């Protein structure tokens, strides 16, 4: 079987990855079916096997973005997220960052605890990331000000004239609206039980890859990662065990034109 770029395949992800050459993928953006929180049409999940194959097929300097949360069982969090992180670290990945995906409008309430509104986004890298295109955001103030400098053990603030830039690198807590119009405007995507926001996938694709790089999603579900790779002029490969989800992903991608924007110039 020849693996073609810009295609989505229906197959178990471990079996599929065995057909991919070593050091082939620039970036993976995916979310696994953790803790059996959803019915994913018969998906079986072996984190260690997936991690090993991802390490083998990822280029040196490549990145895996792993979006995952934890189930609460009888008042006790599983900590599946960190178990996954330790597994990826064991097979050879660096845990480059632990980021937070905050949901603006989460509907899930707890009777005896604070509302959970986030998932983890682990950034695993094969060595040091070869690409980092930081997303910038405006600073609250800019221009020249007297800034604190050389504060020592005596606690005395000494100030010198310094410049505040108009922009700063975004923090590692990213906030997105979820649901129709938030995660996506594609109604067909919601035939999948768990999707993540298009802007989440896009922000990672822009951060950790460049035009014409290969972006992979081994559990692509409704096809969000592949769609946003296409929009941003990256090559993509998707895989899912469910033919139903593969059909949804292909439909979304077929209906998506390449958007020529400043990000793509």
Helices and strands as residue ranges (DSSP letters): E 7-10, H 13-17, E 25-30, G 34-36, H 47-57, E 58-68, E 72-73, E 76-77, H 80-91, E 94-103, E 118-125, E 136-138, E 143-149, E 158-164, E 167-169, E 173-176, G 187-191, H 198-208, E 214-217, H 224-231, E 235-240, H 243-254, G 262-264
